[in-house]
Amino acid sequence: MKKVFKLLDYPLVFSLIVTIIFGILMMYSASSIVAVKNYGYSGDFFFRSQLNKLF
């Protein structure tokens, strides 16, 4: 198990996590108005949908 952690490229993993979080936040800010106005869903509908798909 320690060998696996030694092989990880930590800056790359950190960059990936930051990019995923940034993308989810952008999805929330861009789609909250659309969800409420066009579909009648709650403002965080698409945000929760993306979180469910992520995990």
C-alpha positions in Angstrom: 0.0 0.0 0.0 2.8 2.4 0.8 4.3 1.7 -2.7 1.1 2.9 -4.3 1.2 6.2 -2.4 4.8 6.7 -3.3 3.9 6.4 -7.0 1.2 9.1 -6.9 1.9 12.4 -8.4 0.5 14.7 -5.7 0.5 18.0 -7.7 -1.5 16.2 -10.4 -3.9 14.7 -7.9 -4.4 18.1 -6.2 -4.9 19.8 -9.6 -7.5 17.2 -10.6 -9.4 17.7 -7.3 -9.3 21.5 -7.6 -10.5 21.3 -11.2 -13.4 19.0 -10.3 -14.5 21.3 -7.5 -14.2 24.3 -9.8 -16.3 22.6 -12.4 -19.0 21.7 -9.9 -19.2 25.3 -8.7 -19.4 26.6 -12.2 -22.2 24.1 -12.9 -24.1 25.4 -9.9 -23.7 29.1 -10.8 -24.6 28.6 -14.5 -27.6 26.2 -14.0 -29.4 27.5 -10.9 -31.3 30.1 -12.8 -32.1 27.7 -15.7 -33.4 25.1 -13.2 -35.8 27.5 -11.5 -36.9 29.5 -14.5 -37.2 26.8 -17.2 -37.9 23.6 -15.3 -39.4 24.7 -12.0 -36.8 22.8 -10.0 -35.0 24.0 -7.0 -31.9 26.2 -7.6 -29.5 23.4 -6.6 -31.1 20.6 -8.7 -28.4 20.3 -11.3 -25.7 20.8 -8.6 -27.0 17.9 -6.6 -27.3 15.8 -9.7 -23.7 16.4 -10.6 -22.6 15.5 -7.0 -24.6 12.3 -7.2 -22.8 11.4 -10.5 -19.4 12.2 -9.0 -19.9 9.9 -6.1 
